[in-house]
């Protein structure tokens, strides 16, 4: 997990949130801000994908401590959840609760698919890295054994 990625996600979500609220406060319809709503939810989704990578991805070569990673992810999730709550209220006041509920049902379905894909990708990556490390260790072990046998045979001759 890269802290810059988490920061970029928060920055993107905040920028999109600010654009939506400014546009609606200036009198525009919430439907006119669909691209910014999409960017907000894309950033929020990326944070969830990073969390999946952190849970199921390779443990080798992680930069920060587990506590630092958990704190960064949790803070990012909290901040985006607060912004989402305010966006929900904004949607309810401008287009109604039915529109928002339909959007969230579609989002949940698509999110589940994306999270499953992110989890599978992290697990494949973990398998490749772990497999590569095991293969490398076996090659080194075989080389050491071969060298030891060659030395023993050479000493007897």
Number of C-alpha atoms within 10 A of each C-alpha: 16 12 14 9 13 23 15 15 23 22 15 19 27 18 14 22 22 14 16 25 18 13 14 17 12 9 9 14 15 20 13 12 19 12 12 20 20 13 19 27 21 16 22 22 19 19 24 19 20 22 23 20 22 19 14 18 23 18 14 10 7 13 12 12 9 12 9 12 20 15 12 17 20 14 14 20 19 12 14 23 13 11 16 18 11 14 19 17 13 18 19 15 11 15 13 13 14 11 12 16 13 11 11 14 11 10 13 12 10 11 17 11 12 16 19 13 14 21 21 16 16 21 18 15 16 18 14 13 16 15 12 12 13 12 12 12 12 12 12 12 12 12 12 12 12 12 12 12 12 11 12 11 10 9 8 6 6
